[in-house]
């Protein structure tokens, strides 16, 4: 039982490049979330999904896109990377409303 | 809108001493409250949650938290600190029944336990 798996762990992008952060979970959770964590700040919600085919914006969605074609996978897409997107990104999943969140180990992204 | 305050950036405590990490919150209606811990280069791990019922909640690794509605606080406690407890601790709150799309995290408190 791997839990929530994120790839890659580290990535350096040039301004204007694109990339996809992968997230997969093997717990059959319907609810999945993408957060970003900046130094000295709490986690901010980027996008979330309540099930396959259903996604919605969180607090800081600008510059990102998501898709949810299967229950297991919830990739996060950065189309035109900007320095402001330098952050640590966490994917999380949960079984139901207000159950505990399971987090991946994170992706550290630098945009230079 | 809901908010969480963790007034201390860092808490220092000697091993074997009791520890407290403070959290106050603001939310419309009843709160769901959570504590998570983050070890270096790892994702957050769930410690405990308050939904309803007993104001003293027991969680993982010997941690507990006390819900105080009148003071809108949810302080994390442990009777005897271990060096291995050194980590970053996050308090989080969401309005009752809204799911994690309304979950707000505090800025985190770094706990440093010295031998």
Interface residues (C-beta under 8 A of the other chain):
Chain A: X4 X31 X33 X40 X41 X42 X43 X45 X48 X50 X56 X58 X90 X92 X94 X97 X98 X100 X101 X102 X103 X104 X105 X106
Chain B: X4 X9 X32 X34 X36 X41 X42 X43 X44 X45 X46 X49 X51 X90 X92 X94 X96 X97 X98 X99 X100 X101 X103 X104 X105 X106 X107 X108
